[in-house]
């Protein structure tokens, strides 16, 4: 099953992500795919707000991982630099922590990802408009999408 949300501004992207955050639990995993500039980090900023994180969120492009404390903690990965790399930076341990994990460019580390996750693909249609596709993998994420009242 796939669910699609249409947004028309960065603010709408953040609002949707903040709403989604209200349904997340420790150890949830969200993967983000989309071209450069599609809105992956904007989505993560909204998610962080919804998790009660007050620190400024930006892309961890050069550090690969940034961790934030909030009502629910957040592990924010940008693994773009790990393309064609077999470096394991302790993904399993981080995914099993009590934090929510968001992985940008997740396809680059597919072999390290837990099987069950919420795959999110952001597609840019125009300057401001985007579609956000949610692909739940596993019963936990199917339930989460149903709780969000996505049609």
C-alpha positions as CSV (number, residue, x, y, z in Angstrom):
1,X,0.0,0.0,0.0
2,X,1.2,3.5,-0.7
3,X,-0.1,6.8,0.6
4,X,0.4,10.2,-1.1
5,X,0.2,13.7,0.3
6,X,0.4,16.8,-1.8
7,X,2.0,19.9,-0.3
8,X,2.4,23.3,-1.8
9,X,5.0,25.0,0.5
10,X,7.9,24.2,2.8
11,X,5.6,25.1,5.7
12,X,3.0,22.5,4.6
13,X,5.8,19.9,4.4
14,X,6.9,20.8,7.9
15,X,3.3,20.7,9.2
16,X,2.7,17.2,7.7
17,X,5.9,15.9,9.2
18,X,5.1,17.4,12.6
19,X,1.7,15.7,12.5
20,X,3.4,12.4,11.6
21,X,5.8,12.9,14.6
22,X,2.8,12.7,16.9
23,X,2.3,9.0,15.9
24,X,6.0,7.9,16.2
25,X,7.4,5.7,18.9
26,X,11.0,4.9,20.1
27,X,12.9,2.8,17.5
28,X,10.7,3.9,14.6
29,X,12.7,4.2,11.3
30,X,11.8,6.6,8.5
31,X,13.8,6.6,5.3
32,X,13.8,9.6,3.0
33,X,14.5,9.6,-0.7
34,X,14.3,12.4,-3.2
35,X,16.5,14.5,-5.4
36,X,18.7,17.3,-4.0
37,X,16.4,20.1,-3.0
38,X,13.3,17.9,-2.8
39,X,12.7,18.8,0.8
40,X,14.2,15.9,2.9
41,X,15.8,18.2,5.4
42,X,12.7,20.4,5.5
43,X,10.6,17.3,6.3
44,X,13.1,16.4,9.1
45,X,12.8,19.9,10.5
46,X,9.1,19.5,10.8
47,X,9.4,16.1,12.3
48,X,11.9,17.4,14.9
49,X,9.4,20.2,15.9
50,X,6.7,17.5,16.3
51,X,9.1,15.5,18.5
52,X,9.6,18.5,20.8
53,X,13.1,19.2,19.6
54,X,14.1,22.9,20.1
55,X,17.5,22.9,18.5
56,X,18.0,24.0,15.0
57,X,18.0,21.0,12.6
58,X,20.1,21.0,9.5
59,X,21.5,18.3,7.2
60,X,24.3,16.2,8.7
61,X,25.9,15.9,5.2
62,X,29.5,16.1,6.4
63,X,29.1,14.3,9.7
64,X,26.6,11.6,8.5
65,X,24.8,11.7,11.9
66,X,23.3,14.3,14.1
67,X,21.5,13.5,17.3
68,X,18.8,15.7,18.9
69,X,17.1,15.5,22.3
70,X,13.3,16.1,22.6
71,X,10.2,14.5,23.9
72,X,11.4,11.7,21.7
73,X,15.1,11.8,20.6
74,X,16.0,11.9,17.0
75,X,18.9,10.3,15.1
76,X,19.2,12.2,11.8
77,X,21.4,10.5,9.2
78,X,22.4,11.8,5.8
79,X,24.3,8.9,4.2
80,X,24.9,10.5,0.8
81,X,28.6,10.3,1.3
82,X,28.4,6.6,2.0
83,X,27.4,5.7,-1.6
84,X,29.6,2.8,-2.8
85,X,31.0,2.4,0.7
86,X,30.7,-0.6,3.0
87,X,31.4,1.4,6.1
88,X,29.2,0.5,9.0
89,X,29.1,3.2,11.6
90,X,27.1,1.2,14.1
91,X,23.8,1.5,12.4
92,X,22.2,-1.5,14.1
93,X,22.9,-0.1,17.6
94,X,21.6,3.3,16.6
95,X,18.4,1.9,15.1
96,X,17.8,-0.1,18.3
97,X,18.2,2.9,20.5
98,X,15.2,4.7,22.1
99,X,15.3,7.4,19.4
100,X,13.4,7.8,16.2
101,X,15.7,7.5,13.2
102,X,15.5,9.4,10.0
103,X,17.8,8.3,7.1
104,X,18.3,10.6,4.1
105,X,19.5,8.7,1.0
106,X,18.7,5.4,2.7
107,X,19.1,3.4,-0.5
108,X,22.9,3.9,-0.1
109,X,22.9,1.8,3.1
110,X,20.0,-0.6,2.3
111,X,21.9,-3.6,3.7
112,X,22.1,-2.1,7.1
113,X,18.4,-1.1,7.4
114,X,15.9,-3.0,9.4
115,X,13.4,-4.7,7.2
116,X,10.4,-2.9,8.7
117,X,10.3,0.9,8.2
118,X,8.4,3.8,6.7
119,X,9.9,4.7,3.3
120,X,9.1,8.3,2.3
121,X,9.8,9.6,-1.2
122,X,9.6,13.3,-1.8
123,X,9.1,14.4,-5.4
124,X,9.4,18.0,-6.5
125,X,6.9,19.1,-9.1
126,X,7.4,22.9,-9.2
127,X,9.1,25.6,-7.2
128,X,7.0,24.9,-4.1
129,X,4.8,21.9,-4.8
130,X,5.8,18.4,-3.7
131,X,4.3,15.0,-3.4
132,X,5.2,12.9,-0.3
133,X,4.7,9.2,-0.8
134,X,4.6,6.9,2.2
135,X,5.4,3.3,1.7
136,X,4.8,1.4,5.0
137,X,6.8,-1.8,5.3
138,X,5.5,-4.0,8.1
139,X,2.4,-4.0,10.2
140,X,3.7,-1.2,12.6
141,X,4.0,1.3,9.8
142,X,0.7,0.2,8.1
143,X,-1.0,0.9,11.4
144,X,0.7,4.2,11.7
145,X,-0.4,5.3,8.2
146,X,-4.0,4.3,9.0
147,X,-3.9,6.3,12.3
148,X,-2.8,9.3,10.2
149,X,-6.1,9.0,8.3
150,X,-4.3,8.9,4.9
151,X,-6.4,7.8,2.0
